[in-house]
Amino acid sequence: MKVAFLANGPGEVWGWCRPLIKEAAGRNWTVDVHLLPCPFASGREINALSRLPATISRHRTTVGALRCFFSAAKYDAVLQLGGDLFFGRFLAWRQRVPLACYSYGYKKGMKRCEKVLTSRPGLFSSERLEIVGDLVLDSLEQGTPEGWRAPRGRRLAIFPGSRPNIRRKAFFFLKEIRSHLMKIDPEIELRVLLSPFSEESEARPWNENGFSVWTGTTPAGIQGADLALTQPGTNTLELMYCGQPFAVAVPFSFLRQMPIAGLVGMLDRIPWVGGALRERIIRKAIPRHIGKMSWPNRLVKGSFVPEFIGEYSASQLADEVAKVLRDPESLETQRKRLHELAAVVAPGAPAKICNILERMAADHERERK
């Protein structure tokens, strides 16, 4: 088999594409990964996949992607893992091969896919829908944990983001948070889990400013933590599957750095007024999503995971985090609910997806003959 995987942002690349490449390699498949144009990209997706047995191509523009698809080697099947389905539909049409899509939500164009795959029941409906499990669960690697300096009740794991501009701003914001928390409780320890899309040199300034730094796997890095603090995204699924209580933070001071798809995301290109206009639109839109920014809250259509979204200063957010840490009963309740949500999904999604791709390719070959 020779297959094309189409992906875009860091979450899809690390949480979805990586375990699939490993499964495909075990079947001696040839894998081409096409990284599509994406406003959420970190710029280091190729580096993150560089040690895996796949050919990685990054397409910075739509025109560049389509030009590549015109000359791409013949595939047996195409699997889209994030991004606009226009790309997958075009490549499959160009090569006359079957197309499958893996997604957590409905997308325009799914009717043109031979198979639509998702992680668990209830996310969306489609005529060709098949539940295969969550690739994020299969992407988690245990690793070797490292002990905490702080005693139980004072351990905070922090995810500063996968994009460099957000991490740069988060560094100064989190320095203030640490300073305020140390005044509340001098024994508290803040461990920063640097993204696999970060540079090796980034660990030093965190260490020099009192943070402990973790660059290994997520399960090992959070083991023993009392609470994790993160942004919305794939991290919230990783934390759910690890049964790690957490809180989501989106201070409005970060809105200028927040990536947005579509026309709103392009407003930054307008000189002088574009950034302010973009921020104003986001401010009006965000209230509709408060309480639904983390995946566990979205799955239960409730708000059992704390979400601090709004005009939070560093000291205000530190106070909120301290309150959560001082409530072990709520943390344990959250842990139990996370385990319940995680138990709905069993591991094995990469094998199921590759089995489906094999059947699609075989059916297509029979029909062609």
C-alpha positions in Angstrom: 0.0 0.0 0.0 1.0 3.6 -0.7 -1.1 6.1 1.1 -1.4 9.9 1.6 -2.2 11.4 4.9 -3.3 15.0 4.8 -2.9 16.9 8.1 -2.5 20.5 9.2 -2.2 21.8 12.8 0.0 20.6 15.7 -2.9 18.6 17.3 -3.6 16.5 14.2 0.0 16.1 13.4 1.1 14.9 16.9 -2.1 13.3 18.1 -3.5 11.7 14.9 -0.9 11.4 12.2 2.0 10.1 14.4 0.3 6.9 15.6 -1.1 6.2 12.1 2.4 6.5 10.6 3.7 4.0 13.1 0.9 1.5 12.3 1.3 1.9 8.6 5.1 1.4 8.9 4.4 -1.9 10.7 2.5 -3.0 7.6 5.3 -2.0 5.3 3.2 0.7 3.7 4.8 3.7 2.0 3.4 6.9 3.6 3.4 10.5 2.3 2.3 13.1 4.7 1.0 16.4 3.2 0.9 19.3 5.7 -1.8 21.6 4.5 -1.8 25.4 4.8 -3.0 26.2 8.3 -3.2 29.3 10.6 -2.7 27.0 13.6 0.6 25.6 12.4 3.7 25.9 14.7 6.2 25.8 11.9 7.9 22.8 13.3 5.6 20.0 12.2 8.2 18.5 9.9 10.7 18.4 12.8 8.1 16.6 15.0 7.6 13.9 12.5 11.2 13.7 11.2 12.1 10.5 13.0 9.1 8.6 11.6 9.2 6.4 8.4 7.3 8.8 6.2 7.9 11.4 3.5 6.8 14.8 4.8 5.8 17.7 2.5 4.7 21.1 3.8 2.5 23.2 1.6 2.4 26.9 2.6 -0.3 27.9 0.1 -3.4 26.3 -1.5 -1.8 26.7 -5.0 1.4 25.0 -3.8 -0.6 22.0 -2.4 -2.6 21.6 -5.6 0.5 21.9 -7.8 2.1 19.1 -5.7 -1.1 16.9 -6.0 -1.0 17.1 -9.8 2.5 15.5 -9.9 2.2 13.2 -6.8 3.1 9.6 -7.2 0.1 7.2 -7.4 -1.6 6.4 -4.1 -3.9 3.5 -3.2 -5.9 5.6 -0.7 -6.1 9.1 0.8 -6.9 9.8 4.4 -7.6 13.4 5.5 -6.7 14.2 9.1 -7.7 17.8 9.6 -8.1 20.8 7.3 -10.5 21.6 4.5 -11.8 18.5 2.8 -11.3 20.3 -0.5 -7.7 19.1 -0.5 -8.5 15.5 0.1 -11.3 15.5 -2.4 -9.1 17.1 -5.0 -6.3 14.6 -4.5 -8.6 11.6 -4.6 -10.4 12.9 -7.7 -7.1 13.6 -9.4 -5.8 10.1 -8.8 -9.2 8.3 -8.9 -8.6 6.6 -5.5 -10.8 6.3 -2.5 -10.9 9.0 0.2 -11.5 8.6 3.9 -11.8 11.4 6.6 -11.1 11.2 10.3 -12.7 14.0 12.3 -14.3 15.0 15.6 -17.0 17.1 13.9 -19.0 17.3 10.7 -17.3 18.9 7.7 -18.6 20.1 4.4 -17.7 17.6 1.7 -18.0 14.4 3.8 -20.7 13.1 1.5 -17.9 12.8 -1.1 -15.8 10.5 1.2 -16.1 6.7 1.0 -15.7 6.5 4.7 -16.1 9.0 7.5 -14.3 8.0 10.7 -14.6 9.4 14.3 -13.5 8.7 17.8 -16.7 8.0 19.8 -20.5 8.0 19.4 -22.5 11.2 19.6 -20.1 13.7 18.0 -21.9 14.1 14.7 -23.9 12.1 12.2 -23.0 11.0 8.6 -24.3 8.4 6.2 -20.8 6.8 6.0 -19.8 7.2 9.6 -17.8 4.5 11.4 -16.6 4.7 15.1 -13.0 3.7 15.3 -11.7 5.1 18.5 -9.5 8.1 19.4 -6.1 8.4 17.8 -5.1 10.8 20.7 -5.4 7.9 23.1 -3.1 5.8 20.9 -0.6 8.6 20.6 0.1 8.7 24.3 3.4 7.2 25.3 4.1 6.5 29.0 7.7 7.4 29.3 9.6 7.5 32.6 8.2 10.0 35.1 10.3 12.3 37.2 9.6 13.1 40.9 8.3 16.5 42.0 10.1 18.7 44.5 6.9 20.0 46.0 4.7 17.9 48.3 1.2 16.7 47.3 -1.3 19.5 47.0 1.3 22.0 45.6 2.1 20.5 42.1 1.0 22.5 39.1 1.7 21.2 35.5 1.6 24.0 32.8 1.2 23.7 29.0 2.4 27.0 27.5 1.3 26.1 24.0 2.6 24.6 20.7 3.0 27.9 18.8 6.1 30.0 19.4 4.4 33.4 19.6 2.0 32.2 22.3 4.8 30.5 24.2 6.8 33.8 24.2 3.9 35.8 25.6 3.0 33.0 28.0 6.6 33.0 29.4 6.2 36.5 30.9 2.6 36.0 31.9 3.5 32.7 33.7 6.4 34.4 35.4 3.9 36.8 37.1 1.6 33.9 38.0 4.5 32.0 39.6 5.5 35.1 41.6 2.0 35.5 42.9 1.5 31.8 43.7 4.8 31.7 45.6 3.5 34.5 47.8 0.4 32.4 48.5 2.3 29.2 49.0 6.2 29.2 48.9 6.3 25.4 48.5 4.4 25.3 45.2 6.1 23.9 42.2 5.3 24.9 38.6 6.4 22.3 36.0 6.3 23.5 32.4 5.7 20.8 29.8 7.3 22.1 26.6 5.6 21.2 23.4 7.2 18.7 21.0 7.1 21.6 18.6 9.4 23.8 20.7 13.1 24.5 20.3 15.6 22.8 22.6 17.0 26.2 23.7 13.6 27.2 25.1 14.1 25.1 28.3 16.9 27.4 29.7 14.9 30.6 30.4 12.1 28.7 32.1 14.7 26.9 34.3 16.4 30.2 35.1 13.2 31.7 36.3 12.3 29.1 38.8 10.2 26.6 36.7 11.0 23.0 36.4 10.9 21.9 32.8 9.7 18.7 31.2 10.3 17.8 27.5 9.3 14.1 27.6 5.9 12.5 27.2 2.8 14.0 28.6 1.7 11.1 30.8 5.2 11.0 32.4 5.3 14.7 32.8 2.0 15.1 34.6 2.3 12.0 36.8 1.9 13.1 40.3 0.5 16.6 39.5 -2.4 17.9 41.4 -3.6 20.2 38.7 -2.7 21.0 35.1 -3.2 24.4 33.5 -3.6 24.5 29.7 -5.1 26.2 26.7 -7.9 24.7 24.6 -7.0 22.0 22.2 -5.7 18.5 21.9 -4.0 18.8 25.3 -7.4 18.6 27.0 -8.0 15.2 25.4 -4.5 14.0 26.5 -5.3 15.1 30.1 -8.7 13.4 29.9 -7.2 10.1 28.9 -4.6 10.4 31.6 -7.3 11.1 34.2 -5.5 14.3 35.2 -7.6 17.2 36.7 -7.0 20.4 34.9 -8.2 23.9 34.2 -8.3 25.8 30.9 -7.2 29.5 30.7 -7.7 32.0 27.9 -6.8 35.5 29.2 -8.1 38.1 26.8 -4.6 39.6 26.7 -3.7 36.7 24.4 -6.4 37.3 21.8 -3.9 39.0 19.4 -1.9 35.8 19.4 -4.9 33.4 19.1 -4.9 31.7 15.7 -8.2 31.9 13.8 -9.2 30.2 10.6 -11.0 31.8 7.7 -11.6 35.5 6.9 -11.4 36.6 10.5 -7.9 35.2 10.8 -6.8 37.1 7.7 -7.7 40.5 9.2 -4.2 40.8 10.7 -3.0 41.5 7.1 -4.8 44.8 7.1 -2.3 47.5 8.1 -2.9 49.4 11.4 -6.5 48.4 12.1 -6.6 44.7 11.2 -5.3 43.4 14.5 -7.7 45.5 16.6 -10.7 44.6 14.4 -9.8 40.9 14.6 -9.6 41.1 18.4 -13.0 42.8 18.6 -14.7 40.1 16.6 -13.1 37.4 18.8 -14.2 39.2 22.0 -17.8 39.2 20.8 -17.7 35.5 19.7 -16.0 34.0 22.8 -18.8 34.3 25.3 -20.8 31.7 23.4 -18.0 29.2 23.9 -17.2 29.7 27.6 -17.7 26.4 29.4 -17.2 24.6 26.1 -13.5 25.2 25.4 -12.2 22.0 26.8 -13.0 18.7 25.2 -14.4 17.0 28.3 -16.9 19.9 28.8 -17.9 19.7 25.2 -18.4 15.9 25.4 -20.8 16.2 28.4 -22.3 19.5 27.3 -21.5 20.8 30.8 -18.8 22.7 32.7 -17.1 20.3 35.2 -13.6 21.3 34.1 -12.9 24.9 35.2 -12.4 27.4 32.4 -11.0 30.8 33.1 -11.8 32.9 30.0 -11.9 36.7 30.0 -10.1 39.7 31.4 -7.8 37.9 33.7 -4.5 39.5 34.9 -1.7 37.1 36.0 -2.5 37.7 39.6 -6.2 37.1 39.2 -5.6 33.9 37.3 -3.1 32.8 40.0 -5.8 33.4 42.7 -8.2 31.2 40.7 -5.6 28.4 40.3 -4.8 28.6 44.0 -8.5 28.1 44.9 -8.7 25.0 42.7 -5.6 23.6 44.3 -7.1 24.1 47.7 -10.2 22.0 46.8 -9.0 18.4 46.7 -12.6 17.1 46.7 -13.5 18.9 43.5 -10.2 17.7 41.9 -11.0 14.1 42.8 -14.6 14.5 41.5 -13.2 15.8 38.2 -10.7 13.0 38.1 -13.5 10.4 38.3 -15.5 12.1 35.6 -12.5 12.2 33.3 -11.9 8.5 33.8 -15.6 7.8 33.0 -15.3 9.8 29.7 -12.1 8.1 28.8 -13.5 4.6 29.5 -15.9 5.0 26.5 -13.0 4.7 24.1 -10.7 1.7 23.8 -7.2 1.8 22.2 -6.6 0.4 18.7 -7.8 3.2 16.4 -4.7 3.2 14.1 -5.1 -0.5 13.3 -8.9 -0.1 12.7 -8.3 2.8 10.4 -5.6 1.0 8.4 -7.8 -2.0 8.1 -10.5 0.2 6.6 -8.0 1.8 4.2 -6.9 -1.6 3.0 -10.6 -2.7 2.4 -11.3 0.6 0.5 -8.2 0.1 -1.7 -9.1 -3.5 -2.4 -12.7 -2.7 -3.2 -11.6 0.1 -5.5 -9.2 -2.2 -7.3 -11.9 -4.8 -7.9 -14.3 -2.2 -9.2 -11.6 -0.9 -11.5 -11.0 -4.3 -13.0 
